[in-house]
Amino acid sequence: MKKQAGSRIPSFTKEQSELIRGSADFIGINHYKSLYVSDGSNRKKAGLRDYNADMAAHFRVSRNDTPSDKYAPSKILSDPKGLQCFGQFDKEDSLNDTERVEYLSSYMGGTLAALRNGANVKGYFVWSFLDMFELFAGYHSPFGLHHVDFEDPSLPRQPKLSAQWYSKFLRSEIGINIENMISPHEHEHSYYQ
C-alpha cells in the first residue's frame, strides 16, 4: 500500500505499531456489492491518483481463482447493505415486504454456507431496524424491518413482514433452505446493480 499511495499513508513509529498490533476484537464487513479482487499492481499507472488507483486491484463479478488465506481474520461480523425496495411508498406495500424476507433469507443462507465451509462468522447485523433517511432517496426508500410513518409528527412504527420473519428465525421457529436460495447480489433490486 505504501508503494501505491506513498506519502498519503500515515506513518507510525515502532512503538505506535506495537500499541495497536492485535488490538482489534473483530473485523466488520459492511458492503454494498460483493466483488472478487485480484492483484492489479502490474496495471498501467494512472496519472491522476485516487482511491481506485491506490488499491492496485482488479475487480471481477465472478470468481475465477482461489482466494488468499493470508489475511484470514479471527472473527467476521457481517453487516450487509440491506434491501432498498423501490415503489413501496404506501403503508400496505411497505408492511408486506416479501422481497426483503427473500433477501434476508438469502444472506442468512450464505452466512450459513460460509460457516459450514469454515468461516469464523461470529455475528450478523440487519440493515436496518427502522425505515430512515437514505442518502440518495431521502425517506422514499424504506430499508427497515419496521415501517415509520414520516407523515405523522409522532413517527409511529409498525413491524413489517420481514421483522416478523427475522424474529421467528432468531427464535429458531423457521429455518432456511440453502438449496433453493439465490445469492444476494443476484436479487433484482440489489443496490448499485
CNS distance restraints for C-alpha pairs under 8 A (distance, minus, plus):
assign (resid   1 and name CA) (resid   5 and name CA) 6.02 0.50 0.50
assign (resid   1 and name CA) (resid   6 and name CA) 7.70 0.50 0.50
assign (resid   1 and name CA) (resid  54 and name CA) 7.24 0.50 0.50
assign (resid   1 and name CA) (resid  55 and name CA) 7.30 0.50 0.50
assign (resid   2 and name CA) (resid   6 and name CA) 4.90 0.50 0.50
assign (resid   2 and name CA) (resid   7 and name CA) 7.51 0.50 0.50
assign (resid   2 and name CA) (resid   9 and name CA) 6.44 0.50 0.50
assign (resid   4 and name CA) (resid  53 and name CA) 7.79 0.50 0.50
assign (resid   4 and name CA) (resid  54 and name CA) 5.23 0.50 0.50
assign (resid   4 and name CA) (resid  55 and name CA) 7.32 0.50 0.50
assign (resid   4 and name CA) (resid  56 and name CA) 7.09 0.50 0.50
assign (resid   5 and name CA) (resid   9 and name CA) 6.26 0.50 0.50
assign (resid   5 and name CA) (resid  54 and name CA) 5.39 0.50 0.50
assign (resid  12 and name CA) (resid  16 and name CA) 5.73 0.50 0.50
assign (resid  12 and name CA) (resid  17 and name CA) 6.06 0.50 0.50
assign (resid  13 and name CA) (resid  17 and name CA) 6.23 0.50 0.50
assign (resid  14 and name CA) (resid  18 and name CA) 6.27 0.50 0.50
assign (resid  15 and name CA) (resid  19 and name CA) 6.29 0.50 0.50
assign (resid  16 and name CA) (resid  20 and name CA) 6.63 0.50 0.50
assign (resid  17 and name CA) (resid  21 and name CA) 6.01 0.50 0.50
assign (resid  19 and name CA) (resid  23 and name CA) 7.73 0.50 0.50
assign (resid  20 and name CA) (resid  24 and name CA) 7.87 0.50 0.50
assign (resid  25 and name CA) (resid  75 and name CA) 7.81 0.50 0.50
assign (resid  26 and name CA) (resid  73 and name CA) 7.46 0.50 0.50
assign (resid  26 and name CA) (resid  74 and name CA) 6.91 0.50 0.50
assign (resid  26 and name CA) (resid  75 and name CA) 5.20 0.50 0.50
assign (resid  26 and name CA) (resid  76 and name CA) 6.26 0.50 0.50
assign (resid  26 and name CA) (resid  77 and name CA) 7.16 0.50 0.50
assign (resid  27 and name CA) (resid  73 and name CA) 6.75 0.50 0.50
assign (resid  27 and name CA) (resid  75 and name CA) 6.36 0.50 0.50
assign (resid  27 and name CA) (resid  76 and name CA) 5.46 0.50 0.50
assign (resid  27 and name CA) (resid  77 and name CA) 6.40 0.50 0.50
assign (resid  28 and name CA) (resid  76 and name CA) 6.06 0.50 0.50
assign (resid  28 and name CA) (resid  77 and name CA) 4.77 0.50 0.50
assign (resid  28 and name CA) (resid  78 and name CA) 6.10 0.50 0.50
assign (resid  28 and name CA) (resid  79 and name CA) 6.99 0.50 0.50
assign (resid  29 and name CA) (resid  76 and name CA) 7.23 0.50 0.50
assign (resid  29 and name CA) (resid  77 and name CA) 6.18 0.50 0.50
assign (resid  29 and name CA) (resid  78 and name CA) 5.15 0.50 0.50
assign (resid  29 and name CA) (resid  79 and name CA) 5.76 0.50 0.50
assign (resid  29 and name CA) (resid  80 and name CA) 7.47 0.50 0.50
assign (resid  30 and name CA) (resid  78 and name CA) 6.61 0.50 0.50
assign (resid  30 and name CA) (resid  79 and name CA) 4.77 0.50 0.50
assign (resid  30 and name CA) (resid  80 and name CA) 5.51 0.50 0.50
assign (resid  30 and name CA) (resid  81 and name CA) 6.77 0.50 0.50
assign (resid  31 and name CA) (resid  79 and name CA) 7.21 0.50 0.50
assign (resid  31 and name CA) (resid  80 and name CA) 5.65 0.50 0.50
assign (resid  31 and name CA) (resid  81 and name CA) 5.81 0.50 0.50
assign (resid  32 and name CA) (resid  80 and name CA) 7.00 0.50 0.50
assign (resid  32 and name CA) (resid  81 and name CA) 5.20 0.50 0.50
assign (resid  32 and name CA) (resid 191 and name CA) 6.83 0.50 0.50
assign (resid  32 and name CA) (resid 192 and name CA) 7.58 0.50 0.50
assign (resid  33 and name CA) (resid 185 and name CA) 6.77 0.50 0.50
assign (resid  33 and name CA) (resid 191 and name CA) 7.57 0.50 0.50
assign (resid  33 and name CA) (resid 192 and name CA) 7.43 0.50 0.50
assign (resid  34 and name CA) (resid  61 and name CA) 7.46 0.50 0.50
assign (resid  34 and name CA) (resid 185 and name CA) 7.00 0.50 0.50
assign (resid  35 and name CA) (resid  59 and name CA) 6.19 0.50 0.50
assign (resid  35 and name CA) (resid  60 and name CA) 5.62 0.50 0.50
assign (resid  35 and name CA) (resid  61 and name CA) 5.01 0.50 0.50
assign (resid  35 and name CA) (resid  62 and name CA) 7.28 0.50 0.50
assign (resid  36 and name CA) (resid  59 and name CA) 5.70 0.50 0.50
assign (resid  36 and name CA) (resid  60 and name CA) 5.05 0.50 0.50
assign (resid  36 and name CA) (resid  61 and name CA) 6.06 0.50 0.50
assign (resid  36 and name CA) (resid  62 and name CA) 6.58 0.50 0.50
assign (resid  36 and name CA) (resid  63 and name CA) 6.00 0.50 0.50
assign (resid  37 and name CA) (resid  57 and name CA) 6.31 0.50 0.50
assign (resid  37 and name CA) (resid  58 and name CA) 5.61 0.50 0.50
assign (resid  37 and name CA) (resid  59 and name CA) 4.71 0.50 0.50
assign (resid  37 and name CA) (resid  60 and name CA) 6.36 0.50 0.50
assign (resid  38 and name CA) (resid  57 and name CA) 5.75 0.50 0.50
assign (resid  38 and name CA) (resid  58 and name CA) 5.21 0.50 0.50
assign (resid  38 and name CA) (resid  59 and name CA) 6.65 0.50 0.50
assign (resid  39 and name CA) (resid  56 and name CA) 6.59 0.50 0.50
assign (resid  39 and name CA) (resid  57 and name CA) 4.96 0.50 0.50
assign (resid  39 and name CA) (resid  58 and name CA) 6.07 0.50 0.50
assign (resid  40 and name CA) (resid  56 and name CA) 4.72 0.50 0.50
assign (resid  40 and name CA) (resid  57 and name CA) 4.07 0.50 0.50
assign (resid  40 and name CA) (resid  58 and name CA) 4.89 0.50 0.50
assign (resid  41 and name CA) (resid  56 and name CA) 4.68 0.50 0.50
assign (resid  41 and name CA) (resid  57 and name CA) 6.56 0.50 0.50
assign (resid  42 and name CA) (resid  56 and name CA) 7.99 0.50 0.50
assign (resid  43 and name CA) (resid  56 and name CA) 7.57 0.50 0.50
assign (resid  45 and name CA) (resid  53 and name CA) 7.69 0.50 0.50
assign (resid  46 and name CA) (resid  53 and name CA) 6.56 0.50 0.50
assign (resid  49 and name CA) (resid  53 and name CA) 5.79 0.50 0.50
assign (resid  49 and name CA) (resid  54 and name CA) 6.78 0.50 0.50
assign (resid  50 and name CA) (resid  54 and name CA) 6.10 0.50 0.50
assign (resid  51 and name CA) (resid  55 and name CA) 6.19 0.50 0.50
assign (resid  52 and name CA) (resid  56 and name CA) 7.08 0.50 0.50
assign (resid  52 and name CA) (resid  57 and name CA) 7.75 0.50 0.50
assign (resid  53 and name CA) (resid  57 and name CA) 7.84 0.50 0.50
assign (resid  73 and name CA) (resid 120 and name CA) 7.96 0.50 0.50
assign (resid  74 and name CA) (resid 120 and name CA) 6.71 0.50 0.50
assign (resid  75 and name CA) (resid 120 and name CA) 5.27 0.50 0.50
assign (resid  75 and name CA) (resid 121 and name CA) 5.86 0.50 0.50
assign (resid  75 and name CA) (resid 122 and name CA) 6.06 0.50 0.50
assign (resid  76 and name CA) (resid 119 and name CA) 7.82 0.50 0.50
assign (resid  76 and name CA) (resid 120 and name CA) 6.03 0.50 0.50
assign (resid  76 and name CA) (resid 121 and name CA) 4.59 0.50 0.50
assign (resid  76 and name CA) (resid 122 and name CA) 5.80 0.50 0.50
assign (resid  76 and name CA) (resid 123 and name CA) 6.94 0.50 0.50
assign (resid  77 and name CA) (resid 121 and name CA) 5.99 0.50 0.50
assign (resid  77 and name CA) (resid 122 and name CA) 5.72 0.50 0.50
assign (resid  77 and name CA) (resid 123 and name CA) 4.56 0.50 0.50
assign (resid  77 and name CA) (resid 124 and name CA) 5.64 0.50 0.50
assign (resid  77 and name CA) (resid 125 and name CA) 7.69 0.50 0.50
assign (resid  78 and name CA) (resid 121 and name CA) 7.62 0.50 0.50
assign (resid  78 and name CA) (resid 123 and name CA) 6.21 0.50 0.50
assign (resid  78 and name CA) (resid 124 and name CA) 4.69 0.50 0.50
assign (resid  78 and name CA) (resid 125 and name CA) 6.21 0.50 0.50
assign (resid  79 and name CA) (resid 124 and name CA) 5.99 0.50 0.50
assign (resid  79 and name CA) (resid 125 and name CA) 4.89 0.50 0.50
assign (resid  79 and name CA) (resid 126 and name CA) 6.46 0.50 0.50
assign (resid  79 and name CA) (resid 127 and name CA) 7.10 0.50 0.50
assign (resid  80 and name CA) (resid 125 and name CA) 7.22 0.50 0.50
assign (resid  80 and name CA) (resid 126 and name CA) 6.86 0.50 0.50
assign (resid  80 and name CA) (resid 127 and name CA) 6.64 0.50 0.50
assign (resid  81 and name CA) (resid 127 and name CA) 6.08 0.50 0.50
assign (resid  82 and name CA) (resid 126 and name CA) 6.81 0.50 0.50
assign (resid  82 and name CA) (resid 127 and name CA) 4.70 0.50 0.50
assign (resid  82 and name CA) (resid 128 and name CA) 6.63 0.50 0.50
assign (resid  82 and name CA) (resid 143 and name CA) 6.32 0.50 0.50
assign (resid  83 and name CA) (resid 100 and name CA) 6.14 0.50 0.50
assign (resid  83 and name CA) (resid 103 and name CA) 7.11 0.50 0.50
assign (resid  83 and name CA) (resid 127 and name CA) 7.93 0.50 0.50
assign (resid  83 and name CA) (resid 143 and name CA) 5.80 0.50 0.50
assign (resid  83 and name CA) (resid 189 and name CA) 7.23 0.50 0.50
assign (resid  83 and name CA) (resid 190 and name CA) 6.80 0.50 0.50
assign (resid  83 and name CA) (resid 191 and name CA) 7.29 0.50 0.50
assign (resid  84 and name CA) (resid 141 and name CA) 5.84 0.50 0.50
assign (resid  84 and name CA) (resid 142 and name CA) 6.22 0.50 0.50
assign (resid  84 and name CA) (resid 143 and name CA) 5.29 0.50 0.50
assign (resid  84 and name CA) (resid 189 and name CA) 6.93 0.50 0.50
assign (resid  84 and name CA) (resid 190 and name CA) 7.43 0.50 0.50
assign (resid  84 and name CA) (resid 191 and name CA) 6.79 0.50 0.50
assign (resid  85 and name CA) (resid  99 and name CA) 7.76 0.50 0.50
assign (resid  85 and name CA) (resid 100 and name CA) 7.80 0.50 0.50
assign (resid  85 and name CA) (resid 141 and name CA) 6.21 0.50 0.50
assign (resid  85 and name CA) (resid 142 and name CA) 6.24 0.50 0.50
assign (resid  85 and name CA) (resid 143 and name CA) 6.99 0.50 0.50
assign (resid  85 and name CA) (resid 189 and name CA) 6.85 0.50 0.50
assign (resid  86 and name CA) (resid 140 and name CA) 7.85 0.50 0.50
assign (resid  86 and name CA) (resid 141 and name CA) 6.03 0.50 0.50
assign (resid  86 and name CA) (resid 142 and name CA) 7.81 0.50 0.50
assign (resid  86 and name CA) (resid 189 and name CA) 7.93 0.50 0.50
assign (resid  87 and name CA) (resid 141 and name CA) 7.91 0.50 0.50
assign (resid  88 and name CA) (resid  93 and name CA) 5.22 0.50 0.50
assign (resid  88 and name CA) (resid  94 and name CA) 5.01 0.50 0.50
assign (resid  88 and name CA) (resid 140 and name CA) 7.95 0.50 0.50
assign (resid  88 and name CA) (resid 141 and name CA) 7.45 0.50 0.50
assign (resid  88 and name CA) (resid 142 and name CA) 7.13 0.50 0.50
assign (resid  89 and name CA) (resid  93 and name CA) 7.08 0.50 0.50
assign (resid  89 and name CA) (resid  94 and name CA) 6.69 0.50 0.50
assign (resid  89 and name CA) (resid 140 and name CA) 6.42 0.50 0.50
assign (resid  89 and name CA) (resid 141 and name CA) 7.76 0.50 0.50
assign (resid  89 and name CA) (resid 142 and name CA) 7.93 0.50 0.50
assign (resid  90 and name CA) (resid  94 and name CA) 6.27 0.50 0.50
assign (resid  91 and name CA) (resid  95 and name CA) 6.05 0.50 0.50
assign (resid  91 and name CA) (resid 147 and name CA) 7.49 0.50 0.50
assign (resid  91 and name CA) (resid 149 and name CA) 7.93 0.50 0.50
assign (resid  92 and name CA) (resid  96 and name CA) 6.32 0.50 0.50
assign (resid  93 and name CA) (resid  97 and name CA) 6.76 0.50 0.50
assign (resid  94 and name CA) (resid 142 and name CA) 7.27 0.50 0.50
assign (resid  94 and name CA) (resid 147 and name CA) 6.79 0.50 0.50
assign (resid  94 and name CA) (resid 160 and name CA) 7.14 0.50 0.50
assign (resid  95 and name CA) (resid 146 and name CA) 7.90 0.50 0.50
assign (resid  95 and name CA) (resid 147 and name CA) 6.60 0.50 0.50
assign (resid  95 and name CA) (resid 158 and name CA) 7.92 0.50 0.50
assign (resid  95 and name CA) (resid 159 and name CA) 7.17 0.50 0.50
assign (resid  95 and name CA) (resid 160 and name CA) 4.31 0.50 0.50
assign (resid  95 and name CA) (resid 161 and name CA) 5.98 0.50 0.50
assign (resid  96 and name CA) (resid 160 and name CA) 6.26 0.50 0.50
assign (resid  96 and name CA) (resid 161 and name CA) 5.39 0.50 0.50
assign (resid  96 and name CA) (resid 162 and name CA) 7.88 0.50 0.50
assign (resid  97 and name CA) (resid 101 and name CA) 6.71 0.50 0.50
assign (resid  97 and name CA) (resid 160 and name CA) 6.71 0.50 0.50
assign (resid  97 and name CA) (resid 161 and name CA) 5.87 0.50 0.50
assign (resid  97 and name CA) (resid 162 and name CA) 6.26 0.50 0.50
assign (resid  98 and name CA) (resid 102 and name CA) 6.36 0.50 0.50
assign (resid  98 and name CA) (resid 161 and name CA) 6.96 0.50 0.50
assign (resid  98 and name CA) (resid 162 and name CA) 7.06 0.50 0.50
assign (resid  99 and name CA) (resid 103 and name CA) 6.13 0.50 0.50
assign (resid 100 and name CA) (resid 104 and name CA) 6.00 0.50 0.50
assign (resid 100 and name CA) (resid 162 and name CA) 6.19 0.50 0.50
assign (resid 101 and name CA) (resid 105 and name CA) 6.01 0.50 0.50
assign (resid 101 and name CA) (resid 161 and name CA) 7.45 0.50 0.50
assign (resid 101 and name CA) (resid 162 and name CA) 5.07 0.50 0.50
assign (resid 101 and name CA) (resid 165 and name CA) 6.81 0.50 0.50
assign (resid 101 and name CA) (resid 166 and name CA) 7.92 0.50 0.50
assign (resid 102 and name CA) (resid 106 and name CA) 6.13 0.50 0.50
assign (resid 103 and name CA) (resid 107 and name CA) 6.37 0.50 0.50
assign (resid 103 and name CA) (resid 184 and name CA) 6.16 0.50 0.50
assign (resid 103 and name CA) (resid 187 and name CA) 7.17 0.50 0.50
assign (resid 104 and name CA) (resid 108 and name CA) 6.06 0.50 0.50
assign (resid 105 and name CA) (resid 109 and name CA) 6.01 0.50 0.50
assign (resid 105 and name CA) (resid 176 and name CA) 6.44 0.50 0.50
assign (resid 105 and name CA) (resid 181 and name CA) 7.69 0.50 0.50
assign (resid 106 and name CA) (resid 110 and name CA) 6.13 0.50 0.50
assign (resid 106 and name CA) (resid 178 and name CA) 7.64 0.50 0.50
assign (resid 106 and name CA) (resid 181 and name CA) 5.58 0.50 0.50
assign (resid 106 and name CA) (resid 182 and name CA) 6.07 0.50 0.50
assign (resid 106 and name CA) (resid 183 and name CA) 6.01 0.50 0.50
assign (resid 106 and name CA) (resid 184 and name CA) 5.85 0.50 0.50
assign (resid 107 and name CA) (resid 111 and name CA) 6.08 0.50 0.50
assign (resid 107 and name CA) (resid 183 and name CA) 7.39 0.50 0.50
assign (resid 107 and name CA) (resid 184 and name CA) 6.11 0.50 0.50
assign (resid 108 and name CA) (resid 112 and name CA) 6.09 0.50 0.50
assign (resid 108 and name CA) (resid 176 and name CA) 7.51 0.50 0.50
assign (resid 109 and name CA) (resid 113 and name CA) 6.12 0.50 0.50
assign (resid 109 and name CA) (resid 176 and name CA) 6.26 0.50 0.50
assign (resid 109 and name CA) (resid 177 and name CA) 7.24 0.50 0.50
assign (resid 109 and name CA) (resid 178 and name CA) 5.18 0.50 0.50
assign (resid 109 and name CA) (resid 181 and name CA) 7.18 0.50 0.50
assign (resid 110 and name CA) (resid 114 and name CA) 6.15 0.50 0.50
assign (resid 110 and name CA) (resid 178 and name CA) 7.59 0.50 0.50
assign (resid 110 and name CA) (resid 183 and name CA) 7.30 0.50 0.50
assign (resid 111 and name CA) (resid 115 and name CA) 6.22 0.50 0.50
assign (resid 111 and name CA) (resid 121 and name CA) 7.60 0.50 0.50
assign (resid 112 and name CA) (resid 116 and name CA) 6.22 0.50 0.50
assign (resid 113 and name CA) (resid 117 and name CA) 6.23 0.50 0.50
assign (resid 113 and name CA) (resid 178 and name CA) 7.71 0.50 0.50
assign (resid 114 and name CA) (resid 118 and name CA) 6.45 0.50 0.50
assign (resid 114 and name CA) (resid 119 and name CA) 5.35 0.50 0.50
assign (resid 114 and name CA) (resid 121 and name CA) 7.77 0.50 0.50
assign (resid 115 and name CA) (resid 119 and name CA) 4.85 0.50 0.50
assign (resid 115 and name CA) (resid 120 and name CA) 6.50 0.50 0.50
assign (resid 115 and name CA) (resid 121 and name CA) 6.36 0.50 0.50
assign (resid 127 and name CA) (resid 143 and name CA) 6.99 0.50 0.50
assign (resid 127 and name CA) (resid 144 and name CA) 6.74 0.50 0.50
assign (resid 128 and name CA) (resid 143 and name CA) 5.98 0.50 0.50
assign (resid 128 and name CA) (resid 144 and name CA) 4.58 0.50 0.50
assign (resid 128 and name CA) (resid 145 and name CA) 6.39 0.50 0.50
assign (resid 129 and name CA) (resid 144 and name CA) 4.98 0.50 0.50
assign (resid 129 and name CA) (resid 145 and name CA) 5.11 0.50 0.50
assign (resid 129 and name CA) (resid 146 and name CA) 6.21 0.50 0.50
assign (resid 130 and name CA) (resid 143 and name CA) 7.16 0.50 0.50
assign (resid 130 and name CA) (resid 144 and name CA) 4.10 0.50 0.50
assign (resid 130 and name CA) (resid 145 and name CA) 5.71 0.50 0.50
assign (resid 130 and name CA) (resid 146 and name CA) 4.80 0.50 0.50
assign (resid 130 and name CA) (resid 147 and name CA) 6.44 0.50 0.50
assign (resid 130 and name CA) (resid 148 and name CA) 6.77 0.50 0.50
assign (resid 131 and name CA) (resid 139 and name CA) 7.77 0.50 0.50
assign (resid 131 and name CA) (resid 141 and name CA) 7.93 0.50 0.50
assign (resid 131 and name CA) (resid 142 and name CA) 5.04 0.50 0.50
assign (resid 131 and name CA) (resid 143 and name CA) 5.29 0.50 0.50
assign (resid 131 and name CA) (resid 144 and name CA) 4.12 0.50 0.50
assign (resid 131 and name CA) (resid 145 and name CA) 7.17 0.50 0.50
assign (resid 131 and name CA) (resid 146 and name CA) 6.25 0.50 0.50
assign (resid 131 and name CA) (resid 147 and name CA) 5.70 0.50 0.50
assign (resid 131 and name CA) (resid 148 and name CA) 5.65 0.50 0.50
assign (resid 132 and name CA) (resid 139 and name CA) 6.19 0.50 0.50
assign (resid 132 and name CA) (resid 142 and name CA) 6.89 0.50 0.50
assign (resid 132 and name CA) (resid 143 and name CA) 7.09 0.50 0.50
assign (resid 132 and name CA) (resid 144 and name CA) 7.16 0.50 0.50
assign (resid 132 and name CA) (resid 148 and name CA) 7.70 0.50 0.50
assign (resid 133 and name CA) (resid 137 and name CA) 7.60 0.50 0.50
assign (resid 133 and name CA) (resid 138 and name CA) 4.92 0.50 0.50
assign (resid 133 and name CA) (resid 139 and name CA) 4.81 0.50 0.50
assign (resid 133 and name CA) (resid 141 and name CA) 7.92 0.50 0.50
assign (resid 134 and name CA) (resid 138 and name CA) 4.77 0.50 0.50
assign (resid 134 and name CA) (resid 139 and name CA) 6.31 0.50 0.50
assign (resid 134 and name CA) (resid 140 and name CA) 7.97 0.50 0.50
assign (resid 134 and name CA) (resid 141 and name CA) 6.72 0.50 0.50
assign (resid 137 and name CA) (resid 141 and name CA) 5.77 0.50 0.50
assign (resid 139 and name CA) (resid 150 and name CA) 7.70 0.50 0.50
assign (resid 142 and name CA) (resid 147 and name CA) 7.54 0.50 0.50
assign (resid 145 and name CA) (resid 159 and name CA) 6.34 0.50 0.50
assign (resid 145 and name CA) (resid 160 and name CA) 5.65 0.50 0.50
assign (resid 145 and name CA) (resid 161 and name CA) 7.76 0.50 0.50
assign (resid 145 and name CA) (resid 162 and name CA) 5.65 0.50 0.50
assign (resid 145 and name CA) (resid 163 and name CA) 4.81 0.50 0.50
assign (resid 146 and name CA) (resid 157 and name CA) 6.17 0.50 0.50
assign (resid 146 and name CA) (resid 158 and name CA) 5.38 0.50 0.50
assign (resid 146 and name CA) (resid 159 and name CA) 4.30 0.50 0.50
assign (resid 146 and name CA) (resid 160 and name CA) 5.27 0.50 0.50
assign (resid 146 and name CA) (resid 163 and name CA) 6.57 0.50 0.50
assign (resid 147 and name CA) (resid 157 and name CA) 5.41 0.50 0.50
assign (resid 147 and name CA) (resid 158 and name CA) 5.15 0.50 0.50
assign (resid 147 and name CA) (resid 159 and name CA) 6.16 0.50 0.50
assign (resid 147 and name CA) (resid 160 and name CA) 6.30 0.50 0.50
assign (resid 148 and name CA) (resid 155 and name CA) 5.94 0.50 0.50
assign (resid 148 and name CA) (resid 156 and name CA) 5.82 0.50 0.50
assign (resid 148 and name CA) (resid 157 and name CA) 4.60 0.50 0.50
assign (resid 148 and name CA) (resid 158 and name CA) 6.75 0.50 0.50
assign (resid 149 and name CA) (resid 155 and name CA) 5.28 0.50 0.50
assign (resid 149 and name CA) (resid 156 and name CA) 5.68 0.50 0.50
assign (resid 149 and name CA) (resid 157 and name CA) 6.59 0.50 0.50
assign (resid 150 and name CA) (resid 155 and name CA) 5.61 0.50 0.50
assign (resid 151 and name CA) (resid 155 and name CA) 7.41 0.50 0.50
assign (resid 152 and name CA) (resid 156 and name CA) 7.09 0.50 0.50
assign (resid 159 and name CA) (resid 163 and name CA) 5.62 0.50 0.50
assign (resid 159 and name CA) (resid 164 and name CA) 6.98 0.50 0.50
assign (resid 160 and name CA) (resid 164 and name CA) 6.66 0.50 0.50
assign (resid 161 and name CA) (resid 165 and name CA) 6.19 0.50 0.50
assign (resid 162 and name CA) (resid 166 and name CA) 5.96 0.50 0.50
assign (resid 163 and name CA) (resid 167 and name CA) 6.04 0.50 0.50
assign (resid 164 and name CA) (resid 168 and name CA) 6.28 0.50 0.50
assign (resid 165 and name CA) (resid 169 and name CA) 6.14 0.50 0.50
assign (resid 166 and name CA) (resid 170 and name CA) 6.15 0.50 0.50
assign (resid 167 and name CA) (resid 171 and name CA) 6.32 0.50 0.50
assign (resid 168 and name CA) (resid 172 and name CA) 6.19 0.50 0.50
assign (resid 168 and name CA) (resid 173 and name CA) 5.07 0.50 0.50
assign (resid 168 and name CA) (resid 174 and name CA) 6.01 0.50 0.50
assign (resid 169 and name CA) (resid 173 and name CA) 5.82 0.50 0.50
assign (resid 169 and name CA) (resid 174 and name CA) 5.18 0.50 0.50
assign (resid 169 and name CA) (resid 175 and name CA) 6.45 0.50 0.50
assign (resid 177 and name CA) (resid 181 and name CA) 6.80 0.50 0.50
assign (resid 182 and name CA) (resid 186 and name CA) 6.55 0.50 0.50
assign (resid 182 and name CA) (resid 187 and name CA) 7.13 0.50 0.50
assign (resid 183 and name CA) (resid 187 and name CA) 6.95 0.50 0.50
assign (resid 184 and name CA) (resid 190 and name CA) 7.45 0.50 0.50
assign (resid 185 and name CA) (resid 190 and name CA) 6.10 0.50 0.50
assign (resid 186 and name CA) (resid 190 and name CA) 7.13 0.50 0.50
assign (resid 189 and name CA) (resid 193 and name CA) 7.71 0.50 0.50
